[in-house]
Amino acid sequence: MRTKSISQADVPPRAPQPRALNSQQHILVVDDDAFIRRFNTQVLTCSGYHVDATDDGAAAWDALQRKHYDLVVTDNQMPKVTGVELIQRVQAARLAVPVIMATAAMPAEEFARHRLRPPAMTLLKPYTFVELLVAVKKVLCAGSDSLGKIAPPNWQG
């Protein structure tokens, strides 16, 4: 059993200027837990990504209709539209955006029942910022022709 957890020490006290290395990649973070949403957003922003965040799958679906994203990092258990339902909508619309499901338990039965392709990667909660960045790098590099470098967080502002 994993014992890692997200703590206040894992979140930078302030968001410094992001590094330019990942500046062309846009990520949508979706989580109804404000702390986790803020943690994911700060880690990715400090690593140089452009990040938008929403608090449920319905708002995420609206954002996906208005803007192009290179990646979605979503929780599953959320009000209005779950992560599985969001993935179902993405696949039905044939949107070319990979999804990382960050969840406490993989909903394999739901994917089988809806005949959905599983997410590009599953990140089990609780996770560290390093695990988040490794997952993001793997998924973004899998959809890329080159293995570009991912900048680590720049928290020494």
CORGI-V936502 format. One line per field, one symbol per residue. ss: DSSP state (@ for helix, = for strand, . for the rest). psi: psi as a letter, one per 20 degrees, with the letter a starting at -180 (. if undefined). A space follows every 10 residues. Layout:
ss->???
psi->???
This chain:
ss->.......@@@ .......... .....===== ...@@@@@@@ @@@@@@...= ====..@@@@ @@@@@@.... ====...... ..@@@@@@@@ @@.....=== ===....@@@ @@@@...... ====....@@ @@@@@@@@@@ @@........ .......
psi->pqjqrprhhi pqhqorpqqi hjiipppppo piohgggggg ggghgijjqp pqqrjrhghg ggghhhqpqi qpoqrgnqrf prgghggggg hhikpmpqpp oorhppmhhg gghilqprrh qpopqqrrhg hghggggggh hhjqhqmqqp prqnjm.
